[in-house]
Every structure is written in structure tokens, then in C-alpha cells.
Amino acid sequence: MAQSRQQQSAQVFEAKRQELMNQHPDLRKDDSEITKRANALLRQHPANMPDGLQAAVNGALMQMEAEKGKNASTELSELQEQYNKLEKKLSVTGGYTNGKPDGDKGFDDMSDDEQTQHLLRAAMAHDDDL
């Protein structure tokens, strides 16, 4: 009687294992990420019932998705930082950061006298080019 329960349990376990491998073909590969993670979860929380297999596979999938999200978040932060630097370098006014490009003051930041001098220099330079 006990042996028949063990056989029945083993058959149910194997059926569940085959079902999961059909749903997730990477489970057939011993070196796949999902197989490694699912096996690690089964070792941490031994369970011989089919639900334990399902829980291990679900846990492995969640771990993998969480890692993808974390990596994507890090990559987004790095790309946003690069974008901000490039925008600042390419923008005449220094981009949305309001940082000024290296060099002279912007025209709007000059006093009235400085604006007058700047316009006079620009007009003389233009006349010299003619």
C-alpha cells in the first residue's frame, strides 16, 4: 500500500515535471538559467509534490524577471545621465539643466551695458567681414 502511494506520487511528480518542461523548454537543459534557479529553490525548500515543482519554476521565473527589471532600471539611469550630458553639450542654452556651456555669458545674462558692447562688437565684426 505504501509502495503504491509512492509510485502514484512519483507518477504525478513526473507528469507535472513533463508538463512544466513542455511549457518552459529551457527546463530540459541542465545549464539553463531557469533550471539552475528552480533546482536551487527545490534544494532550499525540498518538496516532492507537483505543486513544489510549480512553485520552484514560478519562483525561478520571478527571480529572472526581477533581475531583468533591475538591470533595465540601472541601464535607464545610465542612459538618462548620458542623454542629459549630451543635451547640455548640444543645446545653445545648456539644455533643460539650465547649466551654461563653458565660455562667455549668455546675452540675456549680460547687463544693458554689456549687451550694448556685445552688439557693437558683433556689428564691427560683421562690417570687417564685408
C-alpha positions in Angstrom: 0.0 0.0 0.0 2.8 2.4 0.9 4.7 1.4 -2.2 1.7 2.1 -4.4 1.3 5.6 -2.9 5.0 6.2 -3.6 4.6 5.0 -7.2 1.4 7.1 -7.6 3.2 10.1 -6.2 6.2 9.5 -8.4 3.9 9.3 -11.5 2.2 12.6 -10.5 5.5 14.2 -9.9 6.8 13.1 -13.3 3.7 14.2 -15.1 4.0 17.6 -13.6 7.7 17.8 -14.5 6.9 16.9 -18.1 4.1 19.5 -18.2 6.4 22.2 -16.9 9.1 21.2 -19.4 6.6 21.5 -22.2 5.6 25.0 -21.0 9.2 26.1 -20.5 11.5 24.2 -22.9 14.6 25.6 -21.2 13.9 23.4 -18.3 15.1 20.5 -20.4 18.6 22.0 -20.4 20.6 21.4 -17.2 22.7 24.6 -17.8 19.8 27.0 -18.5 19.2 29.8 -16.0 15.7 28.7 -15.2 16.8 25.1 -14.5 19.6 26.3 -12.2 17.3 28.7 -10.3 14.4 26.2 -10.0 16.8 23.5 -8.7 18.3 25.9 -6.2 14.8 26.7 -4.9 13.9 23.0 -4.7 17.1 22.4 -2.7 16.3 25.2 -0.3 12.7 24.1 0.1 12.6 20.4 -0.6 9.2 19.3 -1.9 8.3 16.1 -3.7 4.8 17.2 -4.6 4.0 18.6 -8.1 3.0 21.9 -6.5 6.5 22.2 -5.2 7.8 21.9 -8.8 5.4 24.5 -10.0 6.4 26.8 -7.1 10.1 26.4 -7.9 9.6 27.2 -11.6 7.4 30.2 -10.8 10.0 31.4 -8.3 12.8 31.0 -10.8 10.8 32.9 -13.4 10.0 35.7 -10.9 13.7 35.9 -9.9 14.7 36.2 -13.6 12.1 38.9 -14.3 13.1 40.9 -11.2 16.8 40.7 -12.3 15.8 42.0 -15.8 13.9 44.8 -14.3 16.8 45.8 -12.0 19.2 45.7 -14.9 16.8 47.7 -17.1 16.5 50.3 -14.3 20.2 50.6 -14.0 20.7 50.9 -17.7 17.9 53.5 -17.9 19.7 55.6 -15.3 23.0 55.4 -17.1 21.4 56.3 -20.4 19.4 59.2 -18.9 22.7 60.6 -17.5 24.4 60.3 -20.8 21.4 61.9 -22.5 21.5 64.8 -20.1 25.2 65.4 -20.7 24.8 65.3 -24.5 21.7 67.6 -24.4 23.7 70.1 -22.3 26.6 70.0 -24.7 24.4 70.3 -27.8 22.0 72.9 -26.5 22.6 76.6 -27.1 21.2 77.5 -23.7 22.7 74.5 -21.9 19.7 72.2 -22.1 17.0 71.6 -19.5 19.6 71.6 -16.7 19.9 75.3 -17.1 23.6 74.8 -16.9 25.5 77.2 -19.2 28.1 76.0 -21.7 31.6 76.8 -20.9 32.7 80.3 -22.1 31.1 83.7 -22.2 27.9 84.8 -20.5 24.7 84.4 -22.4 23.2 87.5 -24.0 20.3 87.5 -21.6 22.6 87.3 -18.6 24.5 90.4 -19.6 23.8 93.9 -18.2 22.5 96.6 -20.5 26.0 98.0 -21.0 27.4 94.6 -21.7 24.7 93.9 -24.2 25.4 97.2 -26.0 29.1 96.4 -26.1 28.4 92.9 -27.4 26.2 94.2 -30.2 28.7 96.8 -31.2 31.5 94.2 -31.4 29.2 91.9 -33.4 28.3 94.8 -35.8 32.0 95.8 -36.2 33.0 92.2 -36.9 30.3 91.9 -39.5 31.4 95.1 -41.1 35.0 93.8 -41.2 33.9 90.7 -43.0 32.2 92.7 -45.8 
